[in-house]
Each structure stands twice: as structure tokens, then as C-alpha cells.
């Protein structure tokens, strides 16, 4: 049995070793062992201290804004009861799984001089970046905090009310303390995503705002200074690893043991009804408005303001050597390939983790989570360094799906491990006693129980890889252009028509993402949470 477990975990470990440790090692080697001035001199010469400060500051500010906006949404999706609640959950999930470049295009469109919010004067400012980050990450707070909030026993707050506490005091003394660990965990995850944000800062912030993430890209693409880029990437890795460790500690602290039953939801009182009547339209408007603004912008291909489908007609034309519809086909194909790889590798790792105990389980879990410790931009740059002497491999169309799969593997593991843990081991033992092989045991006992979770993991892996922008910016070849990378390049061109074309391309990615997320939410839908209030 031990041999089988070791064999099961061997493939994921090999995958992580080749596709993660190799490029990270290449960055370390380039940054610390190259000839020239000391690493510290190169780091300070590139304005590294200022980049670190701005990266941390904007991530912290973005986190505070995200938590403030995410807590009401967490209540609305977890504690309230109303018809069509699953639609709100879809709207709350879509921003986080949208390609970051699409979110960037949406908010650049909103804050542009001719945009709906252009009168605010926030175009290419740090405030625009903070708002875009809050929109992108608000579903993280809603999911993490909402998951804990949905399981809280409302009778604790009711007891406080019985003892004379006002609704606000009962909430602050009975509910908030139970939510603090989950809020801290969500905040640490949001900080991690904001500190490694690439597409949003690059598109919304313009050339005037630079984080470590965008600086790595600009040093490679603009200045061709690989060593400085490697030094900045090393500092980025250190910051991200610290954030990951804090996030893991807070997630463990904020986890609650499963009770095996769902906590009763409170009856829909007057306050709940008012909260739903006000909260649902406000949440729907705020979550959908940036996407609707993109649709409207795609229908305005000229400054005159007339509506037209010209931007969509241009999707089949050659744009800078690339046809957008061909780029969409390449994105869809790459996402299918990367999603399949992530599901296979993550599935094997999840099986090994769920069936192991002690040191082996913790070691396997830690290893497969390693890709969370390095951003996609850093990974893409690491591959660029690692494959310098292997141009044939670097130009292969197979490289990008494997790199994008690496980003999705931790997500697949996090979805499947709890599902596998719910399978009764006695059923496996009974099937094995009756002569079933390990593969037959899995297909007949485990798979029927986890089939929906597998579909959910596949859906999330697909949308995450579909919109991947960071690593693809380094690795995509001219004949293998993906749509997110093409959108980023189109946004770098001046002109009203270019903005409309980028918006039209973004609408295509939004449509592809929303369809998959709606299907995922339908699979996860809790019938008990769909009752009318």
C-alpha cells in the first residue's frame, strides 16, 4: 500500500519539480551568480526599494477596500434567503475568474476621459488600480467569509438579543468574533493576489505606475536587462512566499471542523428583507456594470458616439499580424489542454493526499501548493531564462499549456481533497475485498461521489487558464497568440478604434467565462439556499 501511495504522488512531484523548481532555479542563478555589480547595487539601481514600497502599499490598500466591499456581499450570498440567489453567486464569482487583462480593460474604459466615470479624473491613477483590484477580488472575501458565515449558528446572536442587546451590539459581540479568523484569512489571500497583480496594474495604471510585477516585465521586454529583472523577481518571490505562509496560517486558524450538519438559517425578518431588497440590485449593478460598460464600449468604434458592430467585424480581420478570432481559438484550445493537464496532475495529488496521513500527506500538500508562492509573470520569466539554450523547446506550442496548468493545479487540489475525504473508506475496503483493482475501486466507489467536484475543478481550471496573461506574455509565440495577450497589445496602441476592438475581444472572453461559471454554480447549487424570503 505504501508503494502505491508513493507511486501515486510521484507524478505530481515530478511535474512540480520540472515545471516549477527548474524556472525558479534559473531566476536565482541569473540574479545572484551573474557577473557584474553586486545584487544589492543592481536592485537599488533599478529603484527596487520604491517598487517594494509601492507594491506592498497598494496591495494593503486594495485589501482594505476589498474587505469593506466584500463583507456585505458575503452576508447576501451566505445568510440571506431569496429566489434567484444562485444568480447573485454567479455574478459574485465572475469578477475573480475573469482574465485580469479584461478587468483592466473594463476599468480603463470606465475611467477614460470619454468613459462613464471619466468625470472623476481617476484615469491611470492609483485609485483606479485600487478600485479595479477590489472588484476583481471581492468574490474571494464573499466566498471565504461567506462559507464560515453560512455555518454559524444564529442562535448565539438570538441569545444576545434576548438578553437585551441591540441588533448592532449582538452582531458585534456574537457574530464578528466568529468571523474574524475568516476575514483575516480572506484578507491575506487578497493581499497575495494584489501584490502579484500584473494585468490590472499594467492596463489600468498605465506607464506611470510600476509594481515589482510590472517592472519585471518592463525590464525584460523594454530594457532587455535580464539580470535586473531576475533580481526584482527574487524580491517578488520573497514577498509572495511570506504572504502565502501568513495566508496558510490564517486559513488553518480560521478553519472550523465539519459538524456534519448545516447550521439553521435565521428566518427572514424585516431587517433581512430590507437588506435583500436593497442589497441585491446594488450588488448586481456594481458587479455587472463594468462588464456592461465593456459591451457598450465595443459598440462605439469611433469618437462620434454612434453605435456600430464594426469592432466585432474586425475580429475576423488581421490586426498587427494576428486575427482575433484565431487568437480566441488558440486560447480555447490552450485552456482545454492546460485544464486537462491540471485535472490529471491535481487529481493524482488529491488522491494521494486524501489517502495518506501524517508527514507524507503534509509534504505532498505543501509541494503541490508551491506554485502559489510564485506569480505567473515570474514563472514565465523563469521559463524564458531556463529555455534560453533550448530554442526548439521554447518555441514549442506544448510549453504554454504546461505552464498554465501549473497555475491551476493548486486550485484543483483544493476542490478535490475535501470531496475525496467525504468518501466512506469502508466502501473502498469492501470493493477491494470483493477483488476490485485500485482503478476499479476508484471508478466505482470514489468517482460517483466526487463527480460534481471533478466537474467544478475542471471548470475552474479551464477559466483560470483561459484568461492567463502573465506567463503567456513571455512565452507566447507569434503564431500561437492567445486572446488575453492580444488584448494587452491592442490596448498599448493609441486610438479610439483600438479601444473598441480591445473591448470587443474582452466581451468574447467574458462570454466564454460566464458560461462555464454558470455551469459550475449550477453544479454547486444548494437547494436549501434557494428558498424565497
VOPAKOL-558175 format. One line per field, with one value per residue (C-alpha): residue number from 1; residue in one letter; x, y negated, z. Coordinates in pm, 1 decimal. Each point is the difference from the previous one (the first is absolute). Example, Ala and Ser with C-alpha at 12.3 -4.5 7.8 and 13.67 -1.06 7.14 Angstrom:
REM VOPAKOL-558175
pos = 1, 2
code = A, S
u = 1230.0, 137.0
v = 450.0, -344.0
w = 780.0, -66.0
***
This chain:
REM VOPAKOL-558175
pos = 1, 2, 3, 4, 5, 6, 7, 8, 9, 10, 11, 12, 13, 14, 15, 16, 17, 18, 19, 20, 21, 22, 23, 24, 25, 26, 27, 28, 29, 30, 31, 32, 33, 34, 35, 36, 37, 38, 39, 40, 41, 42, 43, 44, 45, 46, 47, 48, 49, 50, 51, 52, 53, 54, 55, 56, 57, 58, 59, 60, 61, 62, 63, 64, 65, 66, 67, 68, 69, 70, 71, 72, 73, 74, 75, 76, 77, 78, 79, 80, 81, 82, 83, 84, 85, 86, 87, 88, 89, 90, 91, 92, 93, 94, 95, 96, 97, 98, 99, 100, 101, 102, 103, 104, 105, 106, 107, 108, 109, 110, 111, 112, 113, 114, 115, 116, 117, 118, 119, 120, 121, 122, 123, 124, 125, 126, 127, 128, 129, 130, 131, 132, 133, 134, 135, 136, 137, 138, 139, 140, 141, 142, 143, 144, 145, 146, 147, 148, 149, 150, 151, 152, 153, 154, 155, 156, 157, 158, 159, 160, 161, 162, 163, 164, 165, 166, 167, 168, 169, 170, 171, 172, 173, 174, 175, 176, 177, 178, 179, 180, 181, 182, 183, 184, 185, 186, 187, 188, 189, 190, 191, 192, 193, 194, 195, 196, 197, 198, 199, 200, 201, 202, 203, 204, 205, 206, 207, 208, 209, 210, 211, 212, 213, 214, 215, 216, 217, 218, 219, 220, 221, 222, 223, 224, 225, 226, 227, 228, 229, 230, 231, 232, 233, 234, 235, 236, 237, 238, 239, 240, 241, 242, 243, 244, 245, 246, 247, 248, 249, 250, 251, 252, 253, 254, 255, 256, 257, 258, 259, 260, 261, 262, 263, 264, 265, 266, 267, 268, 269, 270, 271, 272, 273, 274, 275, 276, 277, 278, 279, 280, 281, 282, 283, 284, 285, 286, 287, 288, 289, 290, 291, 292, 293, 294, 295, 296, 297, 298, 299, 300, 301, 302, 303, 304, 305, 306, 307, 308, 309, 310, 311, 312, 313, 314, 315, 316, 317, 318, 319, 320, 321, 322, 323, 324, 325, 326, 327, 328, 329, 330, 331, 332, 333, 334, 335, 336, 337, 338, 339, 340, 341, 342, 343, 344, 345, 346, 347, 348, 349, 350, 351, 352, 353, 354, 355, 356, 357, 358, 359, 360, 361, 362, 363, 364, 365, 366, 367, 368, 369, 370, 371, 372, 373, 374, 375, 376, 377, 378, 379, 380, 381, 382, 383, 384, 385, 386, 387, 388, 389, 390, 391, 392, 393, 394, 395, 396, 397, 398, 399, 400, 401, 402, 403, 404, 405, 406, 407, 408, 409, 410, 411, 412, 413, 414, 415, 416, 417, 418, 419, 420, 421, 422, 423, 424, 425, 426, 427, 428, 429, 430, 431, 432, 433, 434, 435, 436, 437, 438, 439, 440, 441, 442, 443, 444, 445, 446, 447, 448, 449, 450, 451, 452, 453, 454, 455, 456, 457, 458, 459, 460, 461, 462, 463, 464, 465, 466, 467, 468, 469, 470, 471, 472, 473, 474, 475, 476, 477, 478, 479, 480, 481, 482, 483, 484, 485, 486, 487, 488, 489, 490, 491, 492, 493, 494, 495, 496, 497, 498, 499, 500, 501, 502, 503, 504, 505, 506, 507, 508, 509, 510, 511, 512, 513, 514, 515, 516, 517, 518, 519, 520, 521, 522, 523, 524, 525, 526, 527, 528, 529, 530, 531, 532, 533
code = X, X, X, X, X, X, X, X, X, X, X, X, X, X, X, X, X, X, X, X, X, X, X, X, X, X, X, X, X, X, X, X, X, X, X, X, X, X, X, X, X, X, X, X, X, X, X, X, X, X, X, X, X, X, X, X, X, X, X, X, X, X, X, X, X, X, X, X, X, X, X, X, X, X, X, X, X, X, X, X, X, X, X, X, X, X, X, X, X, X, X, X, X, X, X, X, X, X, X, X, X, X, X, X, X, X, X, X, X, X, X, X, X, X, X, X, X, X, X, X, X, X, X, X, X, X, X, X, X, X, X, X, X, X, X, X, X, X, X, X, X, X, X, X, X, X, X, X, X, X, X, X, X, X, X, X, X, X, X, X, X, X, X, X, X, X, X, X, X, X, X, X, X, X, X, X, X, X, X, X, X, X, X, X, X, X, X, X, X, X, X, X, X, X, X, X, X, X, X, X, X, X, X, X, X, X, X, X, X, X, X, X, X, X, X, X, X, X, X, X, X, X, X, X, X, X, X, X, X, X, X, X, X, X, X, X, X, X, X, X, X, X, X, X, X, X, X, X, X, X, X, X, X, X, X, X, X, X, X, X, X, X, X, X, X, X, X, X, X, X, X, X, X, X, X, X, X, X, X, X, X, X, X, X, X, X, X, X, X, X, X, X, X, X, X, X, X, X, X, X, X, X, X, X, X, X, X, X, X, X, X, X, X, X, X, X, X, X, X, X, X, X, X, X, X, X, X, X, X, X, X, X, X, X, X, X, X, X, X, X, X, X, X, X, X, X, X, X, X, X, X, X, X, X, X, X, X, X, X, X, X, X, X, X, X, X, X, X, X, X, X, X, X, X, X, X, X, X, X, X, X, X, X, X, X, X, X, X, X, X, X, X, X, X, X, X, X, X, X, X, X, X, X, X, X, X, X, X, X, X, X, X, X, X, X, X, X, X, X, X, X, X, X, X, X, X, X, X, X, X, X, X, X, X, X, X, X, X, X, X, X, X, X, X, X, X, X, X, X, X, X, X, X, X, X, X, X, X, X, X, X, X, X, X, X, X, X, X, X, X, X, X, X, X, X, X, X, X, X, X, X, X, X, X, X, X, X, X, X, X, X, X, X, X, X, X, X, X, X, X, X, X, X, X, X, X, X, X, X, X, X, X, X, X, X, X, X, X, X, X, X, X, X, X, X, X, X, X, X, X, X, X, X
u = 0.0, 282.8, 160.2, -325.8, -26.9, 357.6, -61.2, -320.3, 171.5, 307.2, -162.0, -115.4, 335.9, 183.6, -228.8, 64.2, 373.3, 33.7, -250.0, 43.0, 337.5, 193.2, -112.3, 24.0, 354.7, 80.6, -112.2, 212.2, 303.2, -40.3, -61.5, 272.9, 279.9, 31.3, 310.9, -27.1, -79.1, -133.0, -365.8, -86.3, 150.8, -201.2, -316.8, 36.2, 107.8, -331.1, -193.7, -71.8, -78.7, -261.0, -149.8, -21.2, -166.0, -258.0, -71.5, -65.6, -187.7, -241.0, -60.2, -83.6, -230.5, -169.5, -52.9, -169.9, -233.8, -77.0, -87.7, -224.5, -193.5, 10.9, -156.8, -349.2, 20.9, 100.2, -312.5, -219.3, 122.7, 35.1, -261.3, -288.0, -259.5, -168.4, -105.9, 275.8, 276.4, 218.1, -0.3, 151.1, 258.2, 90.1, 37.3, 212.0, 226.9, 48.8, 230.9, 261.6, 13.9, -3.3, 337.5, 183.0, 62.3, -377.4, -59.4, 275.4, -159.7, -339.7, 123.9, 223.2, -311.1, -206.8, 259.6, 107.6, -84.6, -287.7, -102.4, -302.7, 214.3, 243.9, -126.2, 168.8, 345.6, 134.3, 146.7, 343.2, 5.6, 59.9, -364.3, -111.0, 231.3, -136.2, -360.7, 79.6, 175.4, -299.8, -234.3, 222.3, 48.5, -333.8, -119.5, 295.4, -134.0, -356.3, 101.5, 233.4, -192.4, -335.3, 93.7, 62.7, -294.2, -240.5, 102.0, -36.0, -281.8, -233.0, -124.3, 309.0, -101.7, -361.3, 103.1, 181.1, -315.9, -205.0, 235.0, -76.1, 274.0, -86.7, 33.1, 328.3, 142.0, -108.7, 172.9, 322.1, 18.9, -134.4, 58.6, 308.0, 238.7, -91.6, 69.7, 331.1, 222.5, -178.6, 26.9, 372.3, 45.5, -188.2, 197.8, 331.5, -108.0, -114.9, 329.8, 182.8, -198.6, 37.9, 373.9, 41.8, -250.3, 128.1, -273.4, -197.3, 299.5, 141.7, -326.5, -171.2, 310.3, 164.3, 368.5, 3.4, -61.6, 246.0, -10.0, 262.8, -214.6, -26.9, 362.0, 120.8, -194.3, 123.0, 362.7, -19.0, -212.8, 104.9, 354.9, 111.9, 170.8, -42.6, 211.1, -188.3, -324.1, 126.2, 90.8, -343.2, -161.8, 196.3, -126.1, -351.8, 34.8, 102.9, -299.9, -241.3, 136.7, -46.2, -357.6, -67.1, 131.1, -214.5, -300.2, 50.9, 31.1, -312.3, -193.5, 88.1, -98.0, -322.0, -102.8, -283.5, -61.5, -284.4, -295.2, -167.0, -308.9, -93.3, -56.2, -356.9, -52.2, -183.6, -352.7, -37.6, -89.8, -65.5, 366.5, 89.4, -273.0, 117.3, 361.6, -91.1, -223.0, 277.9, 302.3, -94.8, -45.8, 302.6, 223.0, -127.9, 61.2, 352.3, 102.7, -151.2, 60.9, 369.4, -88.2, -295.0, 225.9, 233.0, -289.0, -109.5, 357.4, 39.8, -302.6, 156.6, 287.5, 41.1, 3.4, -326.9, -183.2, -218.4, -75.8, 151.7, 118.6, 321.1, 218.5, -154.4, 46.2, 369.3, 28.6, 42.2, 252.9, 377.1, 100.9, 373.6, 62.2, -258.8, -368.3, -192.1, -231.1, 305.1, 145.6, -327.1, 20.8, 358.6, -109.8, -282.1, 225.5, 276.6, -250.7, -139.2, 351.1, 116.0, -321.8, 34.5, 361.2, -91.9, -289.9, 219.8, 293.0, -217.0, -228.9, 290.7, 135.0, -342.9, -42.1, 345.5, -61.1, -345.7, 118.3, 319.2, 52.0, 265.1, 321.1, -65.3, -336.2, 135.8, 306.6, -204.4, -244.7, 281.4, 173.8, -307.0, -75.0, 346.5, -115.3, -207.7, 331.2, 105.5, -200.4, -77.4, 217.9, 296.1, -59.2, -18.3, 324.2, 160.7, -86.9, 142.6, 331.2, -8.0, -70.8, 252.7, 223.6, -295.5, -162.0, -183.8, -170.1, -67.7, -183.3, -202.3, -378.8, 0.5, 187.7, -277.4, -271.3, 234.9, 94.5, -363.8, -94.4, 253.0, -199.4, -324.7, 126.3, -31.3, -358.8, -87.0, 154.4, -190.5, -330.4, 56.3, 165.0, -311.1, -219.1, 220.0, 3.2, -378.5, 20.4, -59.8, 323.2, -200.6, -153.0, 347.0, 100.5, -311.0, 64.5, 364.0, -102.3, -229.1, 300.8, -25.3, 328.7, 101.3, -111.2, -332.4, -46.3, 53.9, -236.5, -279.3, 27.4, 175.0, -91.7, -380.9, 36.6, 246.0, -128.2, -150.8, 315.6, 204.4, -221.7, 38.6, 379.5, 12.3, -213.1, 212.8, 323.0, -136.3, -96.6, 321.1, 216.6, -222.2, 75.4, 361.9, 198.5, 321.1, 198.2, -149.0, 140.0, 349.7, -58.3, -257.1, 135.9, -124.6, -182.8, -146.4, -138.8, -266.9, -282.2, 100.3, 349.6, -145.7, -234.3, 295.2, 185.0, -301.9, -44.6, 355.1, -99.1, -148.4, -333.1, -371.3, -33.6, 266.8, -185.3, -324.3, 171.5, 157.8, -344.5, -151.4, 273.1, -61.9, -372.8, 85.6, 204.2, -273.9, -255.9, 224.2, 61.5, -359.1, -132.6, 244.2, -48.3, -378.4, 32.2, 233.6, -237.4, -290.5, 194.3, 80.1, -345.3, -142.5, -372.6, -49.0, 140.9, -244.8, -317.0, -191.6, 36.5
v = 0.0, -239.0, 69.7, -80.7, -330.5, -94.3, 87.6, -203.9, -313.2, 44.5, -148.0, -326.4, -40.9, 53.5, -250.1, -263.0, 70.3, -47.3, -276.8, -199.4, 53.2, -14.5, -351.9, -131.5, 137.7, -177.2, -331.9, 53.9, 89.3, -301.6, -246.2, 108.4, 156.6, -218.4, -211.9, -368.6, -217.1, 143.9, 107.7, -271.9, -270.5, 125.8, 9.8, -353.8, -127.6, 122.7, -192.1, 324.0, -153.1, -229.3, 289.3, 212.3, -282.4, -71.4, 369.9, 58.4, -327.9, 40.4, 365.9, -94.7, -284.2, 221.6, 264.8, -240.6, -123.4, 354.6, 118.7, -302.1, 76.7, 377.7, 38.6, -121.5, 227.9, 290.8, -57.7, -25.7, 326.9, 198.4, -107.5, -151.4, 212.5, -109.2, 128.9, -7.4, -11.3, 219.6, -273.2, -241.2, 265.6, 27.0, -378.5, 3.3, 271.5, -128.0, -298.5, 223.2, 249.2, -264.2, -49.5, -278.5, -174.9, -8.0, -158.2, -246.3, -90.9, -41.1, -248.3, -182.4, -43.6, -122.4, -253.4, -124.7, -361.7, 112.3, 280.3, 11.4, -89.8, -223.4, -305.2, 138.1, -61.3, 337.5, 117.0, 163.3, -81.6, 224.2, -42.3, 158.9, 293.7, 38.7, 1.9, 250.9, 225.6, -19.9, 98.9, 289.7, 140.5, -70.8, 353.4, 137.5, -170.8, 102.6, 364.5, 40.6, -207.7, 108.5, 364.9, -47.6, -236.0, 250.6, 257.3, -220.9, 86.6, -305.6, 96.4, -162.3, -341.5, 70.8, 73.1, -334.8, -173.0, 178.1, -139.3, -351.8, -67.6, -217.1, 160.2, -186.4, 98.3, 362.3, 4.7, -155.0, 222.8, 333.2, 15.7, -210.7, 187.0, 327.4, -156.6, -169.0, 300.9, 42.5, -373.1, 9.0, 304.5, -164.2, -320.9, 184.2, 174.9, -330.4, -162.9, 281.3, -50.2, -378.8, 19.4, 220.1, -186.2, -45.5, -52.8, -249.0, -216.4, 13.0, -97.9, -222.3, -165.1, -78.6, -79.4, -219.9, 275.1, 285.2, 294.1, 271.7, 212.3, -253.3, -107.1, 355.3, -1.2, -346.6, 82.6, 305.2, -132.6, -365.4, -16.3, 359.7, -0.6, 360.6, -23.2, -296.3, 175.6, 310.5, -203.1, -160.1, 340.4, 141.4, -276.0, 61.5, 369.6, -84.4, -230.4, 251.1, 291.6, -202.2, -80.8, 368.0, 112.2, -258.5, 100.4, 369.3, -69.6, -214.0, 250.3, 274.7, -221.5, -100.7, 349.7, 152.6, 368.5, 144.2, 80.0, 216.7, -219.6, -335.6, -278.1, -128.4, -322.9, -278.4, -76.0, -287.7, -288.5, -358.8, -94.2, 293.4, -91.6, -360.7, 112.9, 231.2, -255.4, -258.1, 227.2, 212.3, -282.7, -190.7, 309.6, 99.3, -351.4, -32.6, 349.3, -16.2, -366.5, 29.1, 288.0, -189.9, -301.4, 218.9, 116.0, -359.8, -108.5, 279.8, -140.8, -345.9, 34.8, -374.8, -319.3, -115.6, 222.7, 189.5, 366.9, 246.7, 360.1, -102.2, 113.4, 347.6, 11.9, -69.0, 315.5, 198.2, -243.4, -9.5, -224.2, -46.1, 340.2, 180.2, 75.2, -40.0, 294.7, 217.8, -121.1, 95.4, 348.3, 30.0, -114.5, 254.5, 280.1, -88.9, -24.0, 345.6, 147.3, -178.9, 82.6, 369.3, 3.6, -180.5, 237.1, 305.7, -119.9, -162.0, 303.9, 237.1, -230.9, -30.1, 378.9, 43.2, -274.4, 126.3, 360.0, -82.1, -110.2, -174.3, -126.0, 133.5, -176.0, -331.0, 21.9, 74.4, -279.5, -250.7, 95.4, -31.9, -340.0, -133.4, -165.0, -238.7, -134.5, -136.8, -221.3, 95.2, -285.5, 128.2, 353.4, -120.5, -192.6, 304.9, 211.0, -265.8, 32.9, 379.5, 59.8, -246.8, 284.7, 205.4, -216.1, 294.9, 78.9, -367.9, -41.8, 319.3, -50.0, 257.6, -224.1, -250.3, 255.9, 164.7, -335.0, -107.8, 338.3, -60.2, -306.2, 202.4, 312.4, -144.9, -100.8, 351.6, 151.9, -236.4, 98.0, 376.6, 77.0, -82.5, 192.1, 309.3, -31.8, 40.5, 348.6, 277.8, 205.6, 309.2, 1.4, 4.9, 284.0, 198.9, -42.2, 103.7, 309.2, 98.9, -3.2, -344.1, -151.6, -345.3, -157.8, 182.9, -107.7, -362.8, 9.5, 183.1, -144.4, -336.6, -139.5, 6.7, -193.8, -261.3, -32.7, -343.8, -118.9, 123.3, -202.2, -306.1, 41.2, 41.5, -310.2, -217.6, 133.1, -79.2, -360.9, -69.7, 122.4, -161.1, -346.0, 56.1, -306.2, -20.8, 305.4, -15.1, -353.4, 150.9, 336.6, -50.8, 25.3, -212.7, 294.5, 105.8, -332.4, 33.4, -250.5, -146.5, -80.2, -148.0, -219.8, -130.4, -88.7, -165.7, -214.7, -122.5, -162.9, -350.1, -72.0, 32.6, 295.1, 201.4, -43.5, 117.2, 306.3, 85.0, -30.1, 231.5, 259.0, -32.8, 61.7, 330.6, 107.9, -113.1, 210.4, 307.7, -48.2, -69.2, 310.8, 226.8, -168.6, 19.9, 373.4, 37.0, -189.1, 213.8, 309.0, -150.2, -139.3, 59.0, 66.6, -102.8, -341.0, -72.2, -44.9, -322.7, -251.5
w = 0.0, 82.5, -336.7, -173.2, 187.0, -86.0, -363.6, -0.4, 126.7, -222.5, -311.7, 164.1, 173.7, -327.7, -169.9, 268.5, -7.7, -375.6, -64.2, 320.3, 166.4, -327.5, -105.2, 356.6, 20.1, -326.4, 150.0, 311.0, -209.8, -226.7, 279.6, 243.7, -200.1, -309.8, -51.0, 73.5, 300.4, 320.5, 2.0, 251.2, -222.8, -295.9, 207.0, 134.9, -342.1, -142.9, 265.2, 182.3, 340.0, -149.9, -193.3, 315.9, 192.9, -269.4, -54.1, 370.5, 50.9, -288.5, 91.5, 360.3, -106.4, -257.7, 267.0, 240.4, -273.7, -113.6, 350.8, 55.9, -319.7, 34.9, 344.0, -105.0, -302.8, 225.2, 209.8, -306.8, -149.8, 324.7, 252.6, -195.4, -177.3, -319.8, -339.3, -260.3, 259.7, -219.3, -267.3, 252.2, 83.4, -368.5, -26.0, 316.7, -139.5, -354.1, 81.1, 162.3, -286.6, -271.6, -168.1, 180.7, -328.8, -60.5, 341.4, -82.3, -333.8, 169.6, 259.1, -243.0, -214.3, 295.1, 118.6, -343.9, -81.6, -222.6, 239.6, 228.3, 303.9, -182.2, 190.2, 314.3, -149.1, 116.4, -331.0, 49.1, 372.6, 297.3, 101.4, -325.5, 72.2, 354.3, -121.5, -275.4, 252.0, 235.0, -281.7, -104.9, 351.5, 168.4, -70.0, 200.4, 312.8, -84.0, -42.3, 296.8, 253.1, -141.0, 37.1, 372.1, 45.3, -153.6, 261.0, 306.5, 235.8, 7.2, 343.6, 155.0, -131.4, 88.6, 359.2, 14.6, -125.8, 266.8, 263.9, -118.4, -256.6, -298.0, -346.6, -56.5, 339.3, -48.3, -336.8, 136.1, 308.4, -127.9, -375.7, -73.4, 238.0, -174.0, -339.9, 84.2, -86.6, -335.0, -71.9, 79.8, -223.4, -287.3, 43.0, -19.6, -321.4, -152.4, 97.2, -178.2, -319.8, 9.1, 64.4, -308.5, -217.9, -353.1, -258.4, 209.7, 93.5, -352.3, -172.6, 258.7, 145.8, -331.6, -19.8, 309.6, 257.4, 49.0, 238.1, 25.0, -229.5, -281.8, 48.7, -71.3, -326.1, -101.5, 79.9, -226.9, -285.7, 4.0, 137.5, -72.5, 340.9, 107.2, 313.0, 145.0, -83.9, 180.8, 309.5, 8.8, -49.9, 295.3, 227.3, -130.5, 85.7, 356.9, 48.8, -147.6, 202.9, 320.6, -105.5, -79.0, 339.3, 180.2, -210.3, 78.2, 373.1, 3.7, -211.8, 249.8, 290.6, -170.2, -97.7, 194.8, 46.6, -201.7, 215.7, -258.5, -1.9, -141.9, 248.5, 1.6, -183.9, 174.2, -101.4, -242.3, 229.4, -97.9, 11.4, -223.5, -247.3, -19.2, -34.8, -287.2, -175.4, 12.6, -24.3, -300.3, -252.8, 131.7, -10.8, -345.5, -132.7, 143.0, -112.4, -347.7, -86.4, -100.7, -233.8, -145.9, -49.7, -206.7, -216.5, -61.0, -72.7, -254.6, -185.6, -28.9, -248.1, -61.7, 200.8, -154.9, 244.6, -245.6, 62.0, -245.2, -31.0, -176.5, 291.3, -17.0, -376.7, 53.7, 212.0, -321.6, -148.2, 33.4, 290.5, 23.1, -154.6, 215.4, -62.6, 331.2, -68.9, -65.2, 330.4, 172.1, -151.8, 124.8, 348.9, 10.5, -119.7, 244.0, 287.1, -78.9, -11.0, 315.8, 184.1, -86.9, 119.1, 323.7, 63.1, -52.5, 210.7, 266.3, 11.3, 61.9, 268.4, 164.9, 10.3, 152.9, 259.0, 98.7, 42.5, 186.9, 355.8, 201.8, -157.9, -350.9, -26.3, 129.2, -224.5, -312.1, 80.2, 53.8, -324.9, -222.9, 157.0, -90.4, -326.3, 212.4, 130.6, -338.7, -232.1, -359.3, -127.9, 199.3, -127.1, -359.2, 43.6, 163.0, -301.2, -227.4, 186.3, 37.6, -369.1, -138.7, -112.8, -125.2, -269.2, -154.7, 329.9, 74.5, -331.2, 42.1, 32.5, 282.5, 245.7, 72.0, 98.6, 250.8, 155.4, 24.6, 146.7, 275.5, 109.1, 11.8, 181.1, 355.4, -75.3, -117.2, 312.5, 230.5, -164.4, -13.5, 336.1, 209.4, -245.2, 22.8, 377.7, -1.4, -157.0, 255.0, 13.2, 96.6, -347.1, -153.3, 230.6, -88.5, -372.9, 44.2, 199.2, -287.1, -232.3, -161.9, -115.4, 131.9, -327.9, 15.6, 362.4, -97.6, -298.2, 182.2, 353.2, -8.4, -339.1, 43.3, 326.8, -126.7, -358.0, 60.9, 174.7, -295.9, -232.6, 224.2, 9.9, -377.9, -50.1, 225.2, -152.1, -344.7, 71.3, 193.7, -286.2, -264.8, 133.0, 106.9, -102.9, 202.9, -114.5, -349.9, -43.0, 5.0, -164.8, -275.0, -353.8, -293.7, -153.2, 337.2, 121.0, 269.5, 31.4, 342.6, -130.2, -318.1, 205.4, 200.5, -319.1, -157.3, 312.6, -46.6, -328.0, -7.0, -158.0, 61.3, -239.0, 184.0, 329.9, -161.6, -148.3, 337.3, 158.8, -262.7, 63.5, 372.9, -50.1, -169.1, 302.9, 237.5, -187.5, 6.2, 373.5, 105.3, -174.9, 185.1, 338.6, -33.2, -62.7, 300.1, 226.6, -120.2, 110.0, 338.8, 54.0, 345.1, -27.1, 360.4, -76.3, -278.9, 205.5, -19.2, 276.7
***
